[in-house]
């Protein structure tokens, strides 16, 4: 049973604000992912600090970069946002578990969804904010 959702046009200002906000978590994910690739010894030391096993660095880095790529592609952006949220939930739990401040992954997750909300009319139609 097909359903259709009326999608309101996106203004240029809203589109660019969404793109700019969306680029921030993508840059963070790519930077930390590339850090793991370019400085594996230092990244492995950080993973050990958080209590992750030695062999988990590559797998987590691949997941991190895949989430960022999916979020940047308009057709898969919603799935990418969901996956990024899950990844950031794990980061929040990791920081909370060892007693470090855990608010940064939560803030990044909020920015992920605000950026997508501003640039994707389908999401705004699905979750309308009303006065």
N, C-alpha and C positions, 0 to 999 in steps of 0.2 A: 504494500500500500504506500505509494509515493506521497510524500508530504513536501510542501514548499514553504520556505520561510522568506518573507519579504526582507530584502537587504537594503538598508538605507545607504545612499552613496556616502563615501568617505570624503571629507573635506581635505584639501591639500595640507592644511596645518595639522589636522589630526593624524593624517597619514605619516607625515614627516616626524611628528612627535613620537608616534608609535615606532617608526623605524629607528629613531635615535635611541629611545629607551630599550628597544629590543637588541640593539647592537651592543649595549653594555654587558649583559650576561653572556652573550655570544663571545665577545672579546675576552671576558674572564675565563670562560670554559676553554677557549682555544689557547689562551696564554698558559693556563695551568696544565692543559694537555700537552702542549709543546714543551713546557718545562720538564715534564716527565720523560719526554722523548729525548730532549737534548742534554739533560743533566740527570741521567738515571740513578747515579750513586746518591746524589743529594735528595732526589725524590724518594728513593728507597729508604733513606734515613728518616724522612718525614713520615712515610707510611709506617715504619717501625715505631715511631713516636706515638702514632695513633693506634697501635696495636694490631695492624693488619699483617697477614703473613707475607713473606718475601715474594711469592709468585703472583700476588694479586695486583701488582702495579700495572702491568700491561693490560689486563682485562678491564680494570677500572678506567684506565686512560682511553681505551677504545670506546667504552660506553659513554664516557664524557664527551668525546669528540663526535660520536654518532648523534647524541642528543642535540648538540649545538648545530650540526648540519641539518638535522630534521627540522629544527626550529626555524632555520633561515629559509627553507623552501616553503613558499606560500601554501602549496597543496598539503604538506605534512606538518605545518606549523602548530596546529592544535595538538597533534600527537607528540611533537617535539616538546611543547610546553608541559604536557602531562609527564613525559619522561624526565624532563629537567626538574620538575617539581619532586618527583620520586628521588632523583639523584640528590637534590638539595635536602630532602628529608633525611637521607642517610648521612649527609654532611652535618646536619643539625644534631642528629643523634650521636655522631662521633664526637663532636665538640662537647656536647653536654656530658657524655660518658666520662671524659677525662678532665672535666672541670674547667674547660675554656669557655669564653663567651660564645654563645651559640646564635646570636641575633643576625650575624652577617648572612648566612645562608637563607634565613627567613626573608630578609630584606631583598636579596637577589631574586628569590621566588616571587615576591610581590611585584618586582620590576618586570619579571618575565611575563606575568599575566596582564599587567597594565599596558605594556608594550604591545602585546598581542590584541588586547581589547581595543586599543586605539587604531590599529592598522587593519583589523579584520571585521568587516561589517557583519559577517555571519555570527561571530561571537557576540557582538553587540545586539543582534536580533535575538539570540538565544538567551542572553542575560541583560535585559534592558534595565538601565538605571533610571529611575523616575524621580521627579521632584517631590 
